[in-house]
């Protein structure tokens, strides 16, 4: 939370801007931060001494920059707002970034990223599904559709455990299955815990990797399209499917805004999660005080990963029957 006694009041700040008065105002705390107003360049921002560990950050925003500057022999990093029409609305954001740097110990880049992320959450429409969730659900439904077509729909629905927050997304016929879906050019996937890729007992664990890309209007399917296909495939089990969809985060109000069309970028692949598979598990981190690291999230790149042991026939056939286009 921003501390008002550490910053200029909004009225004082706006007075400096209105009168085009240059300003370099030190904000109390460590490290030293300078709030600056540069009427000549029509910029406002924050400045901090650069450290070797501070990377250049691409904000992805038209009027917000994070840039290195040289002042004499000293190097600094600046967050800069470049549109005068946004100065008043941007000032509280700069104050929040300053507090994250000085009160929470974040780097300037991390503080900016954190602040923008939280603002993004505040501005997210309630009828919009985040793309990461959209891709994740899309991938699981591709497998569910294939299982429903190849096996008994009731067995397929019984196997879908992801919506119930089980450790693995699917479990059937003595096997556990994780489904990962990416929209990236490389086969990279996020793993959400140290146990997500940990086999359960003697049950083989398989990872299905879907690599999708956006399609045009004549190709691929939207997530609502895929949901309708799955609904048609389960027959009388529709109420059970809808409960699973609800638990997985789907709401029918997303239908009008969830319009991305997806198709396979590369064929989907089944990987054996064995000793040679790149993963982090408690056993592999033996000696690390994991009680002090309550949350672990990491990304794996499977672009060049050998497939290993072939997956079970029913899973291969289900994958082939889960075509989306």
Secondary structure per residue as TSV (DSSP state, phi and psi in degrees):
chain	resnum	aa	ss	phi	psi
A	1	X	-	360.0	138.0
A	2	X	-	-67.9	138.0
A	3	X	-	-98.2	110.3
A	4	X	G	-59.3	-34.9
A	5	X	G	-72.2	-8.0
A	6	X	G	-91.8	-12.1
A	7	X	S	-127.2	158.9
A	8	X	-	-59.7	147.0
A	9	X	-	-67.3	157.1
A	10	X	H	-59.9	-37.2
A	11	X	H	-64.7	-43.9
A	12	X	H	-64.6	-42.0
A	13	X	H	-60.4	-46.8
A	14	X	H	-65.6	-29.3
A	15	X	H	-67.2	-42.5
A	16	X	H	-60.8	-42.7
A	17	X	H	-66.7	-45.9
A	18	X	H	-61.3	-39.0
A	19	X	T	-89.4	2.8
A	20	X	T	55.7	44.7
A	21	X	-	-93.0	122.7
A	22	X	-	-62.1	142.4
A	23	X	E	-143.7	136.7
A	24	X	E	-132.4	100.5
A	25	X	E	-110.0	113.1
A	26	X	E	-69.6	131.8
A	27	X	E	-92.9	124.9
A	28	X	S	-58.9	135.3
A	29	X	S	133.1	177.5
A	30	X	S	-122.6	141.0
A	31	X	S	-68.7	166.2
A	32	X	-	-66.9	129.4
A	33	X	E	-121.2	139.2
A	34	X	E	-115.6	122.2
A	35	X	E	-85.3	125.6
A	36	X	E	-125.7	149.5
A	37	X	E	-124.8	123.3
A	38	X	E	-121.0	90.1
A	39	X	T	-62.0	-31.8
A	40	X	T	-64.0	-43.9
A	41	X	T	-91.7	-3.2
A	42	X	T	55.6	57.0
A	43	X	E	-138.7	149.9
A	44	X	E	-129.4	162.0
A	45	X	E	174.1	-170.3
A	46	X	E	-120.4	145.6
A	47	X	E	-130.7	136.6
A	48	X	E	-140.0	152.1
A	49	X	E	-60.5	134.8
A	50	X	-	-74.8	146.8
A	51	X	-	-118.0	160.6
A	52	X	T	-65.7	-23.8
A	53	X	T	-92.0	4.3
A	54	X	-	-92.3	109.2
A	55	X	-	-79.8	162.7
A	56	X	-	-73.7	132.2
A	57	X	-	-114.0	125.4
A	58	X	-	-87.8	113.5
A	59	X	-	-76.8	-22.8
A	60	X	-	75.1	9.5
A	61	X	-	-115.1	142.7
A	62	X	T	-67.8	-36.8
A	63	X	T	-113.9	14.1
A	64	X	E	-125.8	121.1
A	65	X	E	-122.2	149.8
A	66	X	E	-121.5	113.3
A	67	X	E	-136.9	148.4
A	68	X	E	-83.2	145.8
A	69	X	E	-136.9	154.2
A	70	X	E	-115.4	126.0
A	71	X	E	-126.4	100.1
A	72	X	T	68.7	-126.5
A	73	X	T	-95.0	-0.1
A	74	X	E	-102.0	141.9
A	75	X	E	-105.1	137.8
A	76	X	E	-129.4	164.5
A	77	X	E	-122.0	135.8
A	78	X	E	-126.0	138.1
A	79	X	E	-95.0	127.8
A	80	X	E	-127.7	132.6
A	81	X	E	-101.4	124.3
A	82	X	-	-108.7	1.6
A	83	X	-	-115.7	111.1
A	84	X	G	-56.2	-26.5
A	85	X	G	-66.4	-17.6
A	86	X	G	-104.4	2.2
A	87	X	H	-59.4	-47.8
A	88	X	H	-63.3	-43.5
A	89	X	H	-72.6	-25.7
A	90	X	H	-81.6	-23.1
A	91	X	H	-57.8	-47.4
A	92	X	H	-60.3	-31.0
A	93	X	H	-65.3	-44.1
A	94	X	H	-62.3	-38.0
A	95	X	H	-64.1	-41.4
A	96	X	H	-64.5	-39.8
A	97	X	H	-63.1	-44.3
A	98	X	H	-59.0	-42.1
A	99	X	H	-65.6	-37.2
A	100	X	H	-66.6	-33.7
A	101	X	H	-71.0	-50.5
A	102	X	H	-86.8	-32.2
A	103	X	T	-96.6	-26.6
A	104	X	T	-109.9	-8.0
A	105	X	-	78.9	18.5
A	106	X	-	-81.7	154.8
A	107	X	-	-70.2	164.9
A	108	X	H	-62.5	-44.0
A	109	X	H	-62.6	-43.9
A	110	X	H	-66.4	-38.0
A	111	X	H	-64.6	-41.7
A	112	X	H	-64.9	-46.4
A	113	X	H	-60.1	-43.9
A	114	X	H	-64.0	-43.4
A	115	X	H	-64.6	-44.4
A	116	X	H	-65.7	-36.4
A	117	X	H	-63.8	-43.7
A	118	X	H	-67.0	-40.5
A	119	X	H	-62.2	-38.2
A	120	X	H	-60.8	-39.9
A	121	X	H	-63.6	-40.5
A	122	X	H	-63.6	-31.3
A	123	X	H	-95.1	-3.0
A	124	X	-	-69.5	131.2
A	125	X	-	-68.8	144.1
A	126	X	T	-73.2	-13.4
A	127	X	T	-102.4	19.8
A	128	X	-	-119.9	131.2
A	129	X	-	-92.4	125.9
A	130	X	-	-56.1	144.9
A	131	X	H	-60.6	-37.3
A	132	X	H	-61.2	-43.0
A	133	X	H	-68.1	-37.5
A	134	X	H	-59.9	-47.6
A	135	X	H	-64.3	-43.0
A	136	X	H	-60.8	-45.4
A	137	X	H	-68.5	-37.4
A	138	X	H	-58.4	-46.9
A	139	X	H	-63.8	-41.8
A	140	X	H	-66.0	-37.8
A	141	X	H	-71.9	-28.7
A	142	X	H	-59.5	-44.6
A	143	X	H	-70.0	-41.4
A	144	X	H	-60.4	-39.9
A	145	X	H	-62.6	-44.6
A	146	X	H	-63.5	-40.6
A	147	X	H	-66.4	-38.7
A	148	X	H	-65.5	-36.3
A	149	X	H	-75.9	-36.1
A	150	X	H	-90.7	-36.8
A	151	X	S	-110.4	-172.1
A	152	X	-	-72.3	131.0
A	153	X	H	-55.7	-34.6
A	154	X	H	-65.5	-40.1
A	155	X	H	-65.1	-38.6
A	156	X	H	-63.6	-45.8
A	157	X	H	-66.4	-37.3
A	158	X	H	-63.5	-31.8
A	159	X	H	-77.0	-22.3
A	160	X	B	-77.7	104.9
A	161	X	-	-107.9	-11.5
A	162	X	G	-54.5	-45.2
A	163	X	G	-62.7	-19.7
A	164	X	G	-91.9	10.5
A	165	X	T	62.8	30.1
A	166	X	-	-70.3	165.4
A	167	X	S	-65.2	-35.8
A	168	X	S	-118.9	152.7
A	169	X	S	-68.7	-39.4
A	170	X	E	-136.0	150.2
A	171	X	E	-149.0	118.9
A	172	X	E	-161.0	150.5
A	173	X	T	52.7	39.9
A	174	X	T	79.8	10.7
A	175	X	E	-125.6	149.6
A	176	X	E	-113.1	146.7
A	177	X	E	-137.0	128.4
A	178	X	E	-103.3	137.2
A	179	X	E	-114.5	124.0
A	180	X	E	-123.4	137.4
A	181	X	E	-132.8	132.2
A	182	X	E	-130.0	149.2
A	183	X	-	-104.7	10.8
A	184	X	S	-84.2	164.9
A	185	X	S	-71.5	-29.7
A	186	X	S	-99.5	160.3
A	187	X	-	-84.0	70.5
A	188	X	E	-107.3	140.1
A	189	X	E	-138.6	145.0
A	190	X	E	-87.5	139.2
A	191	X	E	-116.7	128.8
A	192	X	-	-92.6	-3.4
A	193	X	S	-164.2	171.7
A	194	X	S	-78.2	-11.6
A	195	X	S	-108.5	-4.5
A	196	X	T	-63.8	-33.7
A	197	X	T	-109.5	32.9
A	198	X	-	-105.2	117.5
A	199	X	-	-58.7	148.7
A	200	X	-	-95.9	111.0
A	201	X	T	58.4	-130.9
A	202	X	T	-96.0	7.0
A	203	X	-	-75.6	127.1
A	204	X	E	-61.9	142.4
A	205	X	E	-115.6	130.6
A	206	X	E	-121.2	144.5
A	207	X	E	-115.6	120.5
A	208	X	E	-94.4	122.8
A	209	X	E	-108.6	114.4
A	210	X	E	-100.1	131.4
A	211	X	E	-119.1	108.2
A	212	X	E	-110.1	163.9
A	213	X	E	-144.1	157.4
A	214	X	E	-68.0	141.1
A	215	X	-	-110.9	167.0
A	216	X	-	-88.9	-174.7
A	217	X	T	-68.1	-16.4
A	218	X	T	-102.6	6.2
A	219	X	S	-139.0	160.9
A	220	X	S	68.2	-168.9
A	221	X	B	-143.5	154.3
A	222	X	-	-86.7	165.0
A	223	X	H	-61.0	-43.6
A	224	X	H	-58.8	-36.7
A	225	X	H	-59.4	-46.9
A	226	X	H	-64.9	-40.0
A	227	X	H	-60.9	-41.7
A	228	X	H	-63.2	-38.5
A	229	X	H	-61.9	-44.0
A	230	X	H	-66.0	-40.3
A	231	X	H	-60.3	-39.9
A	232	X	H	-66.9	-29.2
A	233	X	H	-79.4	-17.7
A	234	X	H	-99.4	-6.3
A	235	X	G	59.3	-123.2
A	236	X	G	-70.8	-7.9
A	237	X	G	-87.8	14.3
A	238	X	H	-56.7	-42.6
A	239	X	H	-59.0	-39.1
A	240	X	H	-67.3	-41.6
A	241	X	H	-61.1	-44.3
A	242	X	H	-64.1	-33.8
A	243	X	H	-65.0	-42.7
A	244	X	H	-61.6	-44.1
A	245	X	H	-61.0	-42.0
A	246	X	H	-62.4	-45.0
A	247	X	H	-66.3	-26.7
A	248	X	T	-80.3	-4.8
A	249	X	T	105.9	-0.4
A	250	X	-	-80.9	137.5
A	251	X	-	-130.3	139.5
A	252	X	G	-62.6	-18.6
A	253	X	G	-67.1	-16.2
A	254	X	G	-75.2	-13.3
A	255	X	T	-56.6	-42.1
A	256	X	T	-74.3	-24.2
A	257	X	T	-103.8	-14.4
A	258	X	-	-91.6	77.4
A	259	X	-	-110.5	6.4
A	260	X	-	-63.3	133.5
A	261	X	-	-101.6	132.3
A	262	X	E	-121.5	145.3
A	263	X	E	-140.9	166.5
A	264	X	E	-69.3	129.8
A	265	X	E	-78.7	-42.4
A	266	X	E	-136.3	159.7
A	267	X	E	-58.0	143.7
A	268	X	E	-68.9	149.4
A	269	X	E	-129.2	142.7
A	270	X	E	-104.8	118.5
A	271	X	E	-105.0	139.7
A	272	X	E	-81.1	122.4
A	273	X	-	-86.8	90.6
A	274	X	S	-123.5	-163.5
A	275	X	T	-63.4	-25.3
A	276	X	T	-91.7	-0.9
A	277	X	S	-82.5	136.7
A	278	X	-	-73.5	109.4
A	279	X	-	-154.7	159.8
A	280	X	-	-110.9	125.1
A	281	X	-	-134.6	162.4
A	282	X	T	-55.6	-37.6
A	283	X	T	-66.7	-38.5
A	284	X	T	-71.0	-20.2
A	285	X	T	-106.5	29.5
A	286	X	T	-55.1	127.9
A	287	X	T	100.9	-17.7
A	288	X	S	-81.1	130.9
A	289	X	-	-70.9	78.8
A	290	X	G	-66.2	-22.1
A	291	X	G	-62.4	-23.7
A	292	X	G	-93.3	-1.2
A	293	X	-	-123.9	78.7
A	294	X	-	-69.0	-24.2
A	295	X	-	-129.9	131.0
A	296	X	-	-132.1	128.6
A	297	X	-	-135.9	128.4
A	298	X	E	-142.2	165.5
A	299	X	E	-118.6	136.8
A	300	X	E	-113.4	145.9
A	301	X	E	-111.1	110.5
A	302	X	-	-103.1	15.5
A	303	X	T	-57.9	-42.3
A	304	X	T	-106.6	11.4
A	305	X	-	-73.6	127.7
A	306	X	-	-61.7	143.4
A	307	X	-	-68.2	-36.2
A	308	X	-	80.6	-148.8
A	309	X	S	-58.8	137.0
A	310	X	-	-64.9	142.3
A	311	X	-	-70.3	164.4
A	312	X	-	-64.2	151.3
A	313	X	H	-56.9	-42.1
A	314	X	H	-63.2	-32.4
A	315	X	H	-75.4	-40.8
A	316	X	H	-61.0	-44.7
A	317	X	H	-66.8	-39.6
A	318	X	H	-62.9	-39.2
A	319	X	H	-64.3	-39.7
A	320	X	H	-69.7	-24.6
A	321	X	T	-93.4	1.9
A	322	X	-	-100.4	28.2
A	323	X	-	-59.6	145.4
A	324	X	-	-110.1	-6.3
A	325	X	-	-144.2	360.0
